[in-house]
Amino acid sequence: MLTVDNERGRNGIPKLFDGTGIQLHLTPGPEMETMMRDMGKDRIDPKDTFVEAWKKGCIDKIREL
């Protein structure tokens, strides 16, 4: 399982997989709350921007594995 190495990814996601035997890999990526705050009132969908910002770290980790 790949997840972003931000506060939510480090603190919440591992709890979902405790005891499952699923290996968790954290990848570099942005903090969602910071991105949403920095986008201002005329922001586009923050999820699309988040995924784009996370994509390189995710792809690099997949290649490493």
SETORBA-277602 format. One record per residue: residue number from 1; residue in one letter; chain; x, y, z of N, C-alpha, C, CB in turn. Coordinates in Angstrom, 2 decimals, always signed. Atoms other than C-alpha are relative to their C-alpha. Last residue first. Glycine has a CB too. Layout:
N
<pt><nr>NUM</nr><rest>A</rest><kette>A</kette><n_east>X</n_east><n_north>Y</n_north><n_up>Z</n_up><ca_east>X</ca_east><ca_north>Y</ca_north><ca_up>Z</ca_up><c_east>X</c_east><c_north>Y</c_north><c_up>Z</c_up><cb_east>X</cb_east><cb_north>Y</cb_north><cb_up>Z</cb_up></pt>
...
END
This chain:
65
<pt><nr>65</nr><rest>L</rest><kette>A</kette><n_east>+0.51</n_east><n_north>+1.31</n_north><n_up>-0.45</n_up><ca_east>+9.84</ca_east><ca_north>-1.46</ca_north><ca_up>-5.30</ca_up><c_east>+0.17</c_east><c_north>-1.01</c_north><c_up>-1.11</c_up><cb_east>-1.49</cb_east><cb_north>+0.08</cb_north><cb_up>+0.43</cb_up></pt>
<pt><nr>64</nr><rest>E</rest><kette>A</kette><n_east>-0.91</n_east><n_north>+0.54</n_north><n_up>-1.01</n_up><ca_east>+12.04</ca_east><ca_north>+1.47</ca_north><ca_up>-6.32</ca_up><c_east>-0.40</c_east><c_north>-1.41</c_north><c_up>+0.43</c_up><cb_east>+0.05</cb_east><cb_north>+0.93</cb_north><cb_up>+1.22</cb_up></pt>
<pt><nr>63</nr><rest>R</rest><kette>A</kette><n_east>-1.20</n_east><n_north>+0.44</n_north><n_up>+0.70</n_up><ca_east>+9.99</ca_east><ca_north>+2.08</ca_north><ca_up>-9.48</ca_up><c_east>+1.00</c_east><c_north>-0.63</c_north><c_up>+0.96</c_up><cb_east>+0.65</cb_east><cb_north>+1.18</cb_north><cb_up>-0.74</cb_up></pt>
<pt><nr>62</nr><rest>I</rest><kette>A</kette><n_east>+0.39</n_east><n_north>+1.19</n_north><n_up>+0.77</n_up><ca_east>+6.80</ca_east><ca_north>+2.19</ca_north><ca_up>-7.43</ca_up><c_east>+1.22</c_east><c_north>-0.54</c_north><c_up>-0.76</c_up><cb_east>-1.16</cb_east><cb_north>+0.33</cb_north><cb_up>-0.99</cb_up></pt>
<pt><nr>61</nr><rest>K</rest><kette>A</kette><n_east>+0.09</n_east><n_north>+1.12</n_north><n_up>-0.95</n_up><ca_east>+8.47</ca_east><ca_north>+4.60</ca_north><ca_up>-4.98</ca_up><c_east>-0.38</c_east><c_north>-1.29</c_north><c_up>-0.73</c_up><cb_east>-1.02</cb_east><cb_north>+0.30</cb_north><cb_up>+1.11</cb_up></pt>
<pt><nr>60</nr><rest>D</rest><kette>A</kette><n_east>-1.35</n_east><n_north>+0.36</n_north><n_up>-0.42</n_up><ca_east>+9.53</ca_east><ca_north>+6.98</ca_north><ca_up>-7.80</ca_up><c_east>-0.02</c_east><c_north>-1.21</c_north><c_up>+0.94</c_up><cb_east>+0.67</cb_east><cb_north>+1.18</cb_north><cb_up>+0.69</cb_up></pt>
<pt><nr>59</nr><rest>I</rest><kette>A</kette><n_east>-0.63</n_east><n_north>+0.71</n_north><n_up>+1.11</n_up><ca_east>+6.00</ca_east><ca_north>+6.91</ca_north><ca_up>-9.25</ca_up><c_east>+1.41</c_east><c_north>-0.44</c_north><c_up>+0.37</c_up><cb_east>+0.04</cb_east><cb_north>+0.90</cb_north><cb_up>-1.25</cb_up></pt>
<pt><nr>58</nr><rest>C</rest><kette>A</kette><n_east>+0.68</n_east><n_north>+1.29</n_north><n_up>+0.13</n_up><ca_east>+4.48</ca_east><ca_north>+7.84</ca_north><ca_up>-5.89</ca_up><c_east>+0.66</c_east><c_north>-0.83</c_north><c_up>-1.11</c_up><cb_east>-1.52</cb_east><cb_north>+0.20</cb_north><cb_up>-0.30</cb_up></pt>
<pt><nr>57</nr><rest>G</rest><kette>A</kette><n_east>-0.42</n_east><n_north>+0.84</n_north><n_up>-1.12</n_up><ca_east>+6.97</ca_east><ca_north>+10.62</ca_north><ca_up>-5.21</ca_up><c_east>-0.58</c_east><c_north>-1.39</c_north><c_up>-0.09</c_up><cb_east>-0.40</cb_east><cb_north>+0.63</cb_north><cb_up>+1.30</cb_up></pt>
<pt><nr>56</nr><rest>K</rest><kette>A</kette><n_east>-1.41</n_east><n_north>+0.33</n_north><n_up>+0.17</n_up><ca_east>+6.37</ca_east><ca_north>+12.04</ca_north><ca_up>-8.70</ca_up><c_east>+0.50</c_east><c_north>-0.91</c_north><c_up>+1.12</c_up><cb_east>+0.84</cb_east><cb_north>+1.27</cb_north><cb_up>-0.05</cb_up></pt>
<pt><nr>55</nr><rest>K</rest><kette>A</kette><n_east>-0.27</n_east><n_north>+0.97</n_north><n_up>+1.06</n_up><ca_east>+2.56</ca_east><ca_north>+11.82</ca_north><ca_up>-8.44</ca_up><c_east>+1.48</c_east><c_north>-0.40</c_north><c_up>-0.10</c_up><cb_east>-0.46</cb_east><cb_north>+0.55</cb_north><cb_up>-1.31</cb_up></pt>
<pt><nr>54</nr><rest>W</rest><kette>A</kette><n_east>-0.45</n_east><n_north>+1.26</n_north><n_up>-0.59</n_up><ca_east>+2.12</ca_east><ca_north>+13.55</ca_north><ca_up>-5.08</ca_up><c_east>+0.53</c_east><c_north>-0.96</c_north><c_up>-1.05</c_up><cb_east>-1.14</cb_east><cb_north>-0.65</cb_north><cb_up>+0.76</cb_up></pt>
<pt><nr>53</nr><rest>A</rest><kette>A</kette><n_east>-1.17</n_east><n_north>-0.29</n_north><n_up>-0.83</n_up><ca_east>+1.87</ca_east><ca_north>+17.11</ca_north><ca_up>-6.45</ca_up><c_east>+0.60</c_east><c_north>-1.27</c_north><c_up>+0.58</c_up><cb_east>-0.38</cb_east><cb_north>+0.97</cb_north><cb_up>+1.13</cb_up></pt>
<pt><nr>52</nr><rest>E</rest><kette>A</kette><n_east>-1.10</n_east><n_north>-0.45</n_north><n_up>+0.88</n_up><ca_east>-0.44</ca_east><ca_north>+15.96</ca_north><ca_up>-9.26</ca_up><c_east>+1.27</c_east><c_north>+0.26</c_north><c_up>+0.80</c_up><cb_east>-0.41</cb_east><cb_north>+1.27</cb_north><cb_up>-0.77</cb_up></pt>
<pt><nr>51</nr><rest>V</rest><kette>A</kette><n_east>-0.48</n_east><n_north>+1.18</n_north><n_up>+0.73</n_up><ca_east>-2.58</ca_east><ca_north>+14.02</ca_north><ca_up>-6.78</ca_up><c_east>+1.15</c_east><c_north>+0.37</c_north><c_up>-0.92</c_up><cb_east>-1.15</cb_east><cb_north>-0.64</cb_north><cb_up>-0.82</cb_up></pt>
<pt><nr>50</nr><rest>F</rest><kette>A</kette><n_east>-0.71</n_east><n_north>+0.86</n_north><n_up>-0.94</n_up><ca_east>-2.85</ca_east><ca_north>+17.07</ca_north><ca_up>-4.51</ca_up><c_east>+0.59</c_east><c_north>-1.21</c_north><c_up>-0.72</c_up><cb_east>-0.95</cb_east><cb_north>-0.46</cb_north><cb_up>+1.12</cb_up></pt>
<pt><nr>49</nr><rest>T</rest><kette>A</kette><n_east>-1.28</n_east><n_north>-0.65</n_north><n_up>-0.24</n_up><ca_east>-3.80</ca_east><ca_north>+19.37</ca_north><ca_up>-7.39</ca_up><c_east>+0.85</c_east><c_north>-0.85</c_north><c_up>+0.93</c_up><cb_east>-0.20</cb_east><cb_north>+1.40</cb_north><cb_up>+0.59</cb_up></pt>
<pt><nr>48</nr><rest>D</rest><kette>A</kette><n_east>-0.75</n_east><n_north>+0.09</n_north><n_up>+1.25</n_up><ca_east>-6.59</ca_east><ca_north>+17.00</ca_north><ca_up>-8.45</ca_up><c_east>+1.40</c_east><c_north>+0.58</c_north><c_up>+0.17</c_up><cb_east>-0.73</cb_east><cb_north>+0.73</cb_north><cb_up>-1.13</cb_up></pt>
<pt><nr>47</nr><rest>K</rest><kette>A</kette><n_east>-0.41</n_east><n_north>+1.39</n_north><n_up>+0.15</n_up><ca_east>-7.75</ca_east><ca_north>+16.64</ca_north><ca_up>-4.84</ca_up><c_east>+0.81</c_east><c_north>-0.19</c_north><c_up>-1.27</c_up><cb_east>-1.22</cb_east><cb_north>-0.92</cb_north><cb_up>-0.01</cb_up></pt>
<pt><nr>46</nr><rest>P</rest><kette>A</kette><n_east>-1.28</n_east><n_north>+0.26</n_north><n_up>-0.67</n_up><ca_east>-7.71</ca_east><ca_north>+20.41</ca_north><ca_up>-4.36</ca_up><c_east>+0.46</c_east><c_north>-1.44</c_north><c_up>-0.13</c_up><cb_east>-0.11</cb_east><cb_north>+0.35</cb_north><cb_up>+1.46</cb_up></pt>
<pt><nr>45</nr><rest>D</rest><kette>A</kette><n_east>+0.18</n_east><n_north>+1.16</n_north><n_up>-0.86</n_up><ca_east>-10.42</ca_east><ca_north>+20.90</ca_north><ca_up>-7.02</ca_up><c_east>+1.33</c_east><c_north>-0.36</c_north><c_up>+0.67</c_up><cb_east>-0.55</cb_east><cb_north>-1.21</cb_north><cb_up>-0.80</cb_up></pt>
<pt><nr>44</nr><rest>I</rest><kette>A</kette><n_east>+0.58</n_east><n_north>+1.12</n_north><n_up>+0.73</n_up><ca_east>-9.65</ca_east><ca_north>+24.34</ca_north><ca_up>-8.40</ca_up><c_east>-0.14</c_east><c_north>-1.16</c_north><c_up>+0.97</c_up><cb_east>+0.88</cb_east><cb_north>-0.40</cb_north><cb_up>-1.25</cb_up></pt>
<pt><nr>43</nr><rest>R</rest><kette>A</kette><n_east>-0.74</n_east><n_north>+1.24</n_north><n_up>+0.22</n_up><ca_east>-9.10</ca_east><ca_north>+27.27</ca_north><ca_up>-6.10</ca_up><c_east>-0.75</c_east><c_north>-0.99</c_north><c_up>-0.90</c_up><cb_east>+0.31</cb_east><cb_north>-0.66</cb_north><cb_up>+1.33</cb_up></pt>
<pt><nr>42</nr><rest>D</rest><kette>A</kette><n_east>+0.22</n_east><n_north>+0.35</n_north><n_up>+1.41</n_up><ca_east>-10.63</ca_east><ca_north>+30.71</ca_north><ca_up>-6.46</ca_up><c_east>+0.69</c_east><c_north>-1.31</c_north><c_up>-0.37</c_up><cb_east>+0.50</cb_east><cb_north>+1.12</cb_north><cb_up>-0.90</cb_up></pt>
<pt><nr>41</nr><rest>K</rest><kette>A</kette><n_east>+1.42</n_east><n_north>+0.23</n_north><n_up>+0.28</n_up><ca_east>-11.01</ca_east><ca_north>+31.16</ca_north><ca_up>-2.68</ca_up><c_east>-0.28</c_east><c_north>-0.41</c_north><c_up>-1.44</c_up><cb_east>-0.78</cb_east><cb_north>+1.25</cb_north><cb_up>+0.33</cb_up></pt>
<pt><nr>40</nr><rest>G</rest><kette>A</kette><n_east>+0.89</n_east><n_north>-1.15</n_north><n_up>-0.04</n_up><ca_east>-7.35</ca_east><ca_north>+30.69</ca_north><ca_up>-1.87</ca_up><c_east>-1.41</c_east><c_north>-0.32</c_north><c_up>-0.43</c_up><cb_east>+0.54</cb_east><cb_north>+1.10</cb_north><cb_up>-0.86</cb_up></pt>
<pt><nr>39</nr><rest>M</rest><kette>A</kette><n_east>+0.66</n_east><n_north>-0.17</n_north><n_up>+1.30</n_up><ca_east>-5.03</ca_east><ca_north>+27.92</ca_north><ca_up>-3.03</ca_up><c_east>-0.93</c_east><c_north>+1.20</c_north><c_up>-0.02</c_up><cb_east>-0.79</cb_east><cb_north>-1.25</cb_north><cb_up>-0.34</cb_up></pt>
<pt><nr>38</nr><rest>D</rest><kette>A</kette><n_east>-0.80</n_east><n_north>-0.81</n_north><n_up>+0.91</n_up><ca_east>-2.66</ca_east><ca_north>+28.24</ca_north><ca_up>-0.07</ca_up><c_east>-0.68</c_east><c_north>+0.28</c_north><c_up>-1.33</c_up><cb_east>+1.31</cb_east><cb_north>-0.68</cb_north><cb_up>-0.26</cb_up></pt>
<pt><nr>37</nr><rest>R</rest><kette>A</kette><n_east>-0.11</n_east><n_north>-1.35</n_north><n_up>-0.54</n_up><ca_east>-5.21</ca_east><ca_north>+26.99</ca_north><ca_up>+2.47</ca_up><c_east>+0.70</c_east><c_north>+0.93</c_north><c_up>-0.99</c_up><cb_east>+0.75</cb_east><cb_north>-0.02</cb_north><cb_up>+1.34</cb_up></pt>
<pt><nr>36</nr><rest>M</rest><kette>A</kette><n_east>+1.33</n_east><n_north>-0.60</n_north><n_up>+0.06</n_up><ca_east>-6.12</ca_east><ca_north>+23.94</ca_north><ca_up>+0.37</ca_up><c_east>+0.05</c_east><c_north>+1.44</c_north><c_up>+0.49</c_up><cb_east>-1.01</cb_east><cb_north>-0.81</cb_north><cb_up>+0.83</cb_up></pt>
<pt><nr>35</nr><rest>M</rest><kette>A</kette><n_east>+0.35</n_east><n_north>-0.28</n_north><n_up>+1.39</n_up><ca_east>-2.47</ca_east><ca_north>+23.09</ca_north><ca_up>-0.22</ca_up><c_east>-1.34</c_east><c_north>+0.71</c_north><c_up>-0.10</c_up><cb_east>-0.03</cb_east><cb_north>-1.30</cb_north><cb_up>-0.81</cb_up></pt>
<pt><nr>34</nr><rest>T</rest><kette>A</kette><n_east>-0.83</n_east><n_north>-1.12</n_north><n_up>+0.44</n_up><ca_east>-1.60</ca_east><ca_north>+23.42</ca_north><ca_up>+3.45</ca_up><c_east>-0.35</c_east><c_north>+0.38</c_north><c_up>-1.43</c_up><cb_east>+1.49</cb_east><cb_north>-0.35</cb_north><cb_up>+0.11</cb_up></pt>
<pt><nr>33</nr><rest>E</rest><kette>A</kette><n_east>+0.54</n_east><n_north>-1.20</n_north><n_up>-0.64</n_up><ca_east>-4.52</ca_east><ca_north>+21.17</ca_north><ca_up>+4.47</ca_up><c_east>+0.77</c_east><c_north>+1.25</c_north><c_up>-0.44</c_up><cb_east>+0.05</cb_east><cb_north>-0.14</cb_north><cb_up>+1.53</cb_up></pt>
<pt><nr>32</nr><rest>M</rest><kette>A</kette><n_east>+1.27</n_east><n_north>-0.39</n_north><n_up>+0.62</n_up><ca_east>-3.50</ca_east><ca_north>+18.51</ca_north><ca_up>+1.93</ca_up><c_east>-0.52</c_east><c_north>+1.31</c_north><c_up>+0.59</c_up><cb_east>-1.05</cb_east><cb_north>-1.10</cb_north><cb_up>+0.17</cb_up></pt>
<pt><nr>31</nr><rest>E</rest><kette>A</kette><n_east>+1.02</n_east><n_north>-0.01</n_north><n_up>-1.05</n_up><ca_east>+0.12</ca_east><ca_north>+18.33</ca_north><ca_up>+3.14</ca_up><c_east>-1.29</c_east><c_north>+0.55</c_north><c_up>-0.63</c_up><cb_east>+0.47</cb_east><cb_north>+0.88</cb_north><cb_up>+1.25</cb_up></pt>
<pt><nr>30</nr><rest>P</rest><kette>A</kette><n_east>+0.42</n_east><n_north>-1.24</n_north><n_up>-0.66</n_up><ca_east>+2.23</ca_east><ca_north>+17.55</ca_north><ca_up>+0.10</ca_up><c_east>-0.95</c_east><c_north>-0.24</c_north><c_up>+1.17</c_up><cb_east>-0.66</cb_east><cb_north>+0.92</cb_north><cb_up>-1.00</cb_up></pt>
<pt><nr>29</nr><rest>G</rest><kette>A</kette><n_east>+1.17</n_east><n_north>-0.67</n_north><n_up>+0.54</n_up><ca_east>+4.05</ca_east><ca_north>+14.40</ca_north><ca_up>-0.97</ca_up><c_east>-0.41</c_east><c_north>+1.18</c_north><c_up>+0.86</c_up><cb_east>-1.15</cb_east><cb_north>-0.97</cb_north><cb_up>-0.12</cb_up></pt>
<pt><nr>28</nr><rest>P</rest><kette>A</kette><n_east>+0.02</n_east><n_north>-1.46</n_north><n_up>-0.14</n_up><ca_east>+7.01</ca_east><ca_north>+12.14</ca_north><ca_up>-0.45</ca_up><c_east>-1.25</c_east><c_north>+0.60</c_north><c_up>-0.63</c_up><cb_east>+1.26</cb_east><cb_north>+0.62</cb_north><cb_up>-0.63</cb_up></pt>
<pt><nr>27</nr><rest>T</rest><kette>A</kette><n_east>-0.69</n_east><n_north>-0.67</n_north><n_up>+1.09</n_up><ca_east>+6.08</ca_east><ca_north>+8.44</ca_north><ca_up>-0.31</ca_up><c_east>-0.05</c_east><c_north>+1.51</c_north><c_up>+0.21</c_up><cb_east>-0.61</cb_east><cb_north>-0.38</cb_north><cb_up>-1.35</cb_up></pt>
<pt><nr>26</nr><rest>L</rest><kette>A</kette><n_east>+0.27</n_east><n_north>-1.43</n_north><n_up>+0.01</n_up><ca_east>+5.15</ca_east><ca_north>+6.25</ca_north><ca_up>+2.64</ca_up><c_east>+0.85</c_east><c_north>+0.65</c_north><c_up>-1.09</c_up><cb_east>+0.28</cb_east><cb_north>+0.65</cb_north><cb_up>+1.38</cb_up></pt>
<pt><nr>25</nr><rest>H</rest><kette>A</kette><n_east>-1.12</n_east><n_north>-0.82</n_north><n_up>+0.46</n_up><ca_east>+5.14</ca_east><ca_north>+2.51</ca_north><ca_up>+2.00</ca_up><c_east>-0.44</c_east><c_north>+1.45</c_north><c_up>-0.04</c_up><cb_east>+0.50</cb_east><cb_north>-0.47</cb_north><cb_up>-1.41</cb_up></pt>
<pt><nr>24</nr><rest>L</rest><kette>A</kette><n_east>+0.32</n_east><n_north>-1.40</n_north><n_up>+0.26</n_up><ca_east>+2.83</ca_east><ca_north>+0.17</ca_north><ca_up>+3.92</ca_up><c_east>+1.27</c_east><c_north>+0.75</c_north><c_up>-0.39</c_up><cb_east>-0.65</cb_east><cb_north>+0.66</cb_north><cb_up>+1.25</cb_up></pt>
<pt><nr>23</nr><rest>Q</rest><kette>A</kette><n_east>-1.17</n_east><n_north>-0.87</n_north><n_up>-0.18</n_up><ca_east>+3.17</ca_east><ca_north>-3.60</ca_north><ca_up>+3.76</ca_up><c_east>-0.35</c_east><c_north>+1.42</c_north><c_up>-0.44</c_up><cb_east>+1.21</cb_east><cb_north>-0.54</cb_north><cb_up>-0.81</cb_up></pt>
<pt><nr>22</nr><rest>I</rest><kette>A</kette><n_east>-0.23</n_east><n_north>-0.84</n_north><n_up>+1.18</n_up><ca_east>-0.13</ca_east><ca_north>-5.42</ca_north><ca_up>+4.20</ca_up><c_east>+1.16</c_east><c_north>+0.94</c_north><c_up>+0.29</c_up><cb_east>-1.30</cb_east><cb_north>+0.81</cb_north><cb_up>-0.38</cb_up></pt>
<pt><nr>21</nr><rest>G</rest><kette>A</kette><n_east>-1.08</n_east><n_north>+0.59</n_north><n_up>+0.78</n_up><ca_east>+0.08</ca_east><ca_north>-8.13</ca_north><ca_up>+6.86</ca_up><c_east>+0.30</c_east><c_north>+0.79</c_north><c_up>-1.27</c_up><cb_east>-0.33</cb_east><cb_north>-1.42</cb_north><cb_up>-0.36</cb_up></pt>
<pt><nr>20</nr><rest>T</rest><kette>A</kette><n_east>+0.51</n_east><n_north>+0.57</n_north><n_up>+1.25</n_up><ca_east>-3.34</ca_east><ca_north>-7.11</ca_north><ca_up>+8.15</ca_up><c_east>+1.08</c_east><c_north>-0.72</c_north><c_up>-0.81</c_up><cb_east>-0.61</cb_east><cb_north>+1.09</cb_north><cb_up>-0.84</cb_up></pt>
<pt><nr>19</nr><rest>G</rest><kette>A</kette><n_east>+0.40</n_east><n_north>+1.39</n_north><n_up>-0.11</n_up><ca_east>-2.38</ca_east><ca_north>-6.61</ca_north><ca_up>+11.80</ca_up><c_east>-0.50</c_east><c_north>-0.64</c_north><c_up>-1.28</c_up><cb_east>-1.04</cb_east><cb_north>-0.12</cb_north><cb_up>+1.00</cb_up></pt>
<pt><nr>18</nr><rest>D</rest><kette>A</kette><n_east>-0.59</n_east><n_north>+0.76</n_north><n_up>-1.10</n_up><ca_east>-2.33</ca_east><ca_north>-2.83</ca_north><ca_up>+11.62</ca_up><c_east>-0.55</c_east><c_north>-1.43</c_north><c_up>+0.01</c_up><cb_east>-0.27</cb_east><cb_north>+0.69</cb_north><cb_up>+1.36</cb_up></pt>
<pt><nr>17</nr><rest>F</rest><kette>A</kette><n_east>-0.60</n_east><n_north>+1.23</n_north><n_up>+0.49</n_up><ca_east>-3.55</ca_east><ca_north>-1.68</ca_north><ca_up>+8.19</ca_up><c_east>+0.70</c_east><c_north>-0.83</c_north><c_up>+1.07</c_up><cb_east>+0.99</cb_east><cb_north>+0.33</cb_north><cb_up>-1.07</cb_up></pt>
<pt><nr>16</nr><rest>L</rest><kette>A</kette><n_east>+0.96</n_east><n_north>+0.75</n_north><n_up>+0.82</n_up><ca_east>-6.02</ca_east><ca_north>+1.05</ca_north><ca_up>+9.12</ca_up><c_east>+0.53</c_east><c_north>-1.37</c_north><c_up>-0.40</c_up><cb_east>-0.36</cb_east><cb_north>+0.79</cb_north><cb_up>-1.24</cb_up></pt>
<pt><nr>15</nr><rest>K</rest><kette>A</kette><n_east>+0.98</n_east><n_north>+0.62</n_north><n_up>-0.90</n_up><ca_east>-3.75</ca_east><ca_north>+2.26</ca_north><ca_up>+11.92</ca_up><c_east>-1.01</c_east><c_north>-0.85</c_north><c_up>-0.76</c_up><cb_east>-0.73</cb_east><cb_north>+1.07</cb_north><cb_up>+0.82</cb_up></pt>
<pt><nr>14</nr><rest>P</rest><kette>A</kette><n_east>-0.54</n_east><n_north>+1.24</n_north><n_up>-0.55</n_up><ca_east>-0.96</ca_east><ca_north>+2.88</ca_north><ca_up>+9.39</ca_up><c_east>-0.99</c_east><c_north>-0.73</c_north><c_up>+0.91</c_up><cb_east>+1.26</cb_east><cb_north>+0.29</cb_north><cb_up>+0.77</cb_up></pt>
<pt><nr>13</nr><rest>I</rest><kette>A</kette><n_east>+0.04</n_east><n_north>+1.14</n_north><n_up>+0.91</n_up><ca_east>-3.25</ca_east><ca_north>+5.36</ca_north><ca_up>+7.54</ca_up><c_east>+0.59</c_east><c_north>-1.28</c_north><c_up>+0.62</c_up><cb_east>+0.75</cb_east><cb_north>+0.34</cb_north><cb_up>-1.26</cb_up></pt>
<pt><nr>12</nr><rest>G</rest><kette>A</kette><n_east>+1.30</n_east><n_north>+0.67</n_north><n_up>+0.13</n_up><ca_east>-3.89</ca_east><ca_north>+7.77</ca_north><ca_up>+10.36</ca_up><c_east>+0.01</c_east><c_north>-1.28</c_north><c_up>-0.79</c_up><cb_east>-0.96</cb_east><cb_north>+0.92</cb_north><cb_up>-0.62</cb_up></pt>
<pt><nr>11</nr><rest>N</rest><kette>A</kette><n_east>+0.72</n_east><n_north>+0.21</n_north><n_up>-1.26</n_up><ca_east>-0.62</ca_east><ca_north>+9.14</ca_north><ca_up>+11.73</ca_up><c_east>-1.29</c_east><c_north>-0.80</c_north><c_up>-0.12</c_up><cb_east>-0.31</cb_east><cb_north>+1.31</cb_north><cb_up>+0.61</cb_up></pt>
<pt><nr>10</nr><rest>R</rest><kette>A</kette><n_east>-0.83</n_east><n_north>+0.58</n_north><n_up>-1.07</n_up><ca_east>+1.92</ca_east><ca_north>+8.97</ca_north><ca_up>+8.92</ca_up><c_east>-0.82</c_east><c_north>-0.41</c_north><c_up>+1.21</c_up><cb_east>+1.08</cb_east><cb_north>+0.98</cb_north><cb_up>+0.42</cb_up></pt>
<pt><nr>9</nr><rest>G</rest><kette>A</kette><n_east>-0.53</n_east><n_north>+1.29</n_north><n_up>+0.44</n_up><ca_east>-0.50</ca_east><ca_north>+9.51</ca_north><ca_up>+6.04</ca_up><c_east>+0.80</c_east><c_north>-0.70</c_north><c_up>+1.07</c_up><cb_east>+0.84</cb_east><cb_north>+0.19</cb_north><cb_up>-1.22</cb_up></pt>
<pt><nr>8</nr><rest>R</rest><kette>A</kette><n_east>+1.12</n_east><n_north>+0.94</n_north><n_up>+0.06</n_up><ca_east>-2.44</ca_east><ca_north>+12.27</ca_north><ca_up>+7.82</ca_up><c_east>+0.49</c_east><c_north>-1.40</c_north><c_up>-0.39</c_up><cb_east>-1.06</cb_east><cb_north>+0.49</cb_north><cb_up>-1.01</cb_up></pt>
<pt><nr>7</nr><rest>E</rest><kette>A</kette><n_east>+0.51</n_east><n_north>+0.27</n_north><n_up>-1.34</n_up><ca_east>+0.74</ca_east><ca_north>+14.12</ca_north><ca_up>+8.77</ca_up><c_east>-1.12</c_east><c_north>-1.04</c_north><c_up>+0.00</c_up><cb_east>-0.51</cb_east><cb_north>+1.29</cb_north><cb_up>+0.63</cb_up></pt>
<pt><nr>6</nr><rest>N</rest><kette>A</kette><n_east>+0.36</n_east><n_north>-1.25</n_north><n_up>-0.64</n_up><ca_east>+2.32</ca_east><ca_north>+13.76</ca_north><ca_up>+5.34</ca_up><c_east>-0.62</c_east><c_north>-0.34</c_north><c_up>+1.35</c_up><cb_east>-1.00</cb_east><cb_north>+0.85</cb_north><cb_up>-0.89</cb_up></pt>
<pt><nr>5</nr><rest>D</rest><kette>A</kette><n_east>-0.70</n_east><n_north>-0.22</n_north><n_up>-1.26</n_up><ca_east>+4.19</ca_east><ca_north>+10.86</ca_north><ca_up>+3.80</ca_up><c_east>-0.27</c_east><c_north>+1.43</c_north><c_up>+0.48</c_up><cb_east>+1.53</cb_east><cb_north>-0.24</cb_north><cb_up>-0.15</cb_up></pt>
<pt><nr>4</nr><rest>V</rest><kette>A</kette><n_east>-0.86</n_east><n_north>-1.19</n_north><n_up>-0.05</n_up><ca_east>+1.65</ca_east><ca_north>+10.05</ca_north><ca_up>+1.10</ca_up><c_east>+0.59</c_east><c_north>+0.18</c_north><c_up>+1.41</c_up><cb_east>-0.79</cb_east><cb_north>+1.26</cb_north><cb_up>-0.42</cb_up></pt>
<pt><nr>3</nr><rest>T</rest><kette>A</kette><n_east>+0.72</n_east><n_north>-1.18</n_north><n_up>-0.48</n_up><ca_east>+0.31</ca_east><ca_north>+6.55</ca_north><ca_up>+0.89</ca_up><c_east>+0.99</c_east><c_north>+1.14</c_north><c_up>+0.14</c_up><cb_east>-0.73</cb_east><cb_north>-0.29</cb_north><cb_up>+1.35</cb_up></pt>
<pt><nr>2</nr><rest>L</rest><kette>A</kette><n_east>-0.70</n_east><n_north>-1.28</n_north><n_up>+0.06</n_up><ca_east>+1.33</ca_east><ca_north>+3.42</ca_north><ca_up>-0.96</ca_up><c_east>-0.88</c_east><c_north>+1.09</c_north><c_up>+0.57</c_up><cb_east>+0.42</cb_east><cb_north>+0.34</cb_north><cb_up>-1.45</cb_up></pt>
<pt><nr>1</nr><rest>M</rest><kette>A</kette><n_east>+0.85</n_east><n_north>-1.17</n_north><n_up>+0.00</n_up><ca_east>+0.00</ca_east><ca_north>+0.00</ca_north><ca_up>+0.00</ca_up><c_east>+0.89</c_east><c_north>+1.23</c_north><c_up>+0.00</c_up><cb_east>-0.96</cb_east><cb_north>+0.00</cb_north><cb_up>+1.21</cb_up></pt>
END
